[in-house]
């Protein structure tokens, strides 16, 4: 039986997708449940302080911050994190308010392949009040380390405002960004939410293909080229 070169390549790509290597940055299970709330506009942000993380998390520590930006009604912005085997990160903004939450991780040096992407599971999400719009809900990333600095600003997250539980969302990284992460450093995720918005996340990770998967793709492409040359001859 003969297979078309493109069919061979497609099969290898599906195999590669099925063999991704997940580097877990934070499962949000550690330590016990911590809740912080900021109810003052223009005041100091509220923080958990540095929280020590251990295996299976790659991050050595995590700090969560909340900062209220606008208050039209009594309320504020709240973050909950941790809580045992089913721990999550939850950020919620009161109706009429908006604000920002940040999660700051310290990462050790660890080899990270390319291509790579950030990923997390959306456990629950709601757009909030009718006056809120998807454009008010943003996620951004910033990294500083000896291997280089980079930022990924203002990624809209309205597309999964009503995502089904455990929906996995990926943000692709450039080769230079994956290389910078390999050197270790400080990674910050910033979540900006509008009126009444809330988001619950779990399993923040870096996803990369396994070397064997990349080899399958390479072999398939080589085979496709060989078959093409045979037909030409």
N, C-alpha and C positions, 0 to 999 in steps of 0.2 A: 504494500500500500504506500502511495506517495502522498506527502503532505505539502501544501503550499507554504513557501517560506514565511509569509506573513502570519499564517496560522501557527507555525512553530514558534515564532517570536511572541505572539499573543499568549500562547500557552505558558511560555516561560515568564512573561510579565505577571500573569495571574499567580503563578507559583511564587514569584518574588513577593507579591503583595501579601501572600498567606504566611510568609516567613519573616515578618518584621521583628526587629529587635527593639524592645521598649526599655528605655533607661528611666526608671521612676525617679522623678525629682522629689515629689511630695505626695503621699497618699492621704494627707490631712487627718490621719488617725492619731497622731501624737501632738502634744501630750493630752491631758484631760481637756474638757470643753472650756474654751476661753471666749468671753463675750466682751466687746468694747463698743461704746457708742459716743458719737460726737453730736452735741446739741447746740453748739455755739458757732455762729458764723464769724470768721475772722480771728478766732482764737487759736490756741495751739492744737495741733492734731493729736489724736488719741492713739496710743500704741500699746501692743501687747508686750513690747520689749523683745529681745532675742530669745527664741525658744529652741532648745537643743533637739535635734532630730537624730535618729539612729537608723540602722538597716531595717527595712529594705530601701529607705529613702537615700538618694544620692546626696541631697543637700545636708550640710552640716548643721545649719540653723535656719530658722524662718522668723521673720517679724511681720506682723500685720498692723497696718495703720488705717485710720478712717479720718476724713476731714470734710466737714459740712461746708458747702459752698454757697447755698442759697436756702433761705427758710421763709416760706410764705405762711405756713401753719405750724403749730407746735409739733415737734417731732425731731427728726435727725437722721443720721446714717449709722447703721449697726453692722458689725461683722461678728460672726461666730465661726470658730475653727476648732478642730480636734474632736475627740470623743470616742476613742476605742476603735473596734474593728470596722465600724461603718462611719467613721468620721468624714466630714465634708467641710468645705469652705462655703459659707453663706453670707452674702452681702445684700442688705435691704435698705431702701430709701423710703422715708415716710412720704405720704401724699402731700404734694405742695412743695417738697424740698428737692434738692439735688446735691450730690457730693461725690467724693472720690475715695476709693479704697486702694491700698497698695499692699502687695505681698513681696517681701524682699528676702531672697535666699542667698546664702553663701555656698558656693559650689567648689568642690575640690577639683584638681586637675584630673581629667579622665578622657581617654580617647573617644572621640565622637566621629563617626563616619559621615559621609556625604553621598546622596542627599539626606537631609534630616528635616524634621518638623517638630514644633511644639504641639502637644495635643492634650486635651482634657475632656473628661466626660461631663456633659451637662445633665445634672440630676433633675433639676427643675428650673423653670424660668417664667417670669411674667412681665409683660411690658409696663404694667402699672396703670395709672390714671389715664383718662381719655386725653388729657392735655399733654401727656408725654408722647414722644415719637421715637422711632427706632434710632434716628440719628443722634439722639441724646445719650445713647448707650454705646460706649466705646471700650475697647481693650487695647492696651499698648504695652510694649516690652522694651526694656533697656538693659544693656549689659556693659559692665566695665571689668577689665581684667588685664593681666600682663600680656595676654595674647592678642589684645585689641578691644576696642569699644564699638558698640553699634546700638541702634535703636530701630524699633518697628512701631511707628506711631499710628494712632487713630484708625484702628481696624474696627469697622462697624460690626456689631453683634446683634443688630436687629433681626438679621436673617434667621436666628434661632431663638427669637424672643419667646416662642411657645414650643420649644423643642421637646420631643418625646424623651422620657427618662433614659439616661445612659447614652444619649446621642454623643458621639465622639466628634470633636471639632479639631481641625488641624490648621496650623499656620506654618507655611513652608519657610525654611531658612536657606539663605544663600550659602555657598561653599565657604566664603570668608567668615560668615557668622558661625557656622559649625566649627570651623577651625579655632575661632576665638574662644568659644565655649570649652574646647578641649583643654585650654590652659587654666581653667578655673577662674573664679571671680565672683562678682555680685550681680545677680539677676533680679530685676524688678518687673513685676506685672502690675499695671495700673488699670483699675476698673472704674469707669466713670458712669454713673447712673442718674437718670432723670426721675421725675416725680413718680413715686409709688413703685419704682422698678425693684425687682429682686432677682437674684441669680444664685443657684447652688451648684458648686463644682466639686468634682472628685478626680483623683488620679491624674495630677499634672505630670507630664512626662515629655521626654524627647524620644521620638520614634525614628529609627534608621533601619534600612534594609540590612539583613544579615549578609556577610560576605558570600555565602553559598548562593543566596538569591541573586546577587549581582553577577556571580559567575554563570548562573543559568541564563540570565539575560544575554550576557556576552557570548556564550556558546550558541544561543539561538540566533543571534545576529550574524555571527560568523557562518553558521550553517546556512542562513538565508542568503548570504553573499556568495557562498560556494555554489549553492543550487542555481542562483542567478547566472553565475559565470558558466556553468555547465549548459544551461539553456542557450546562452549566447553562442557558445562554441558549436 
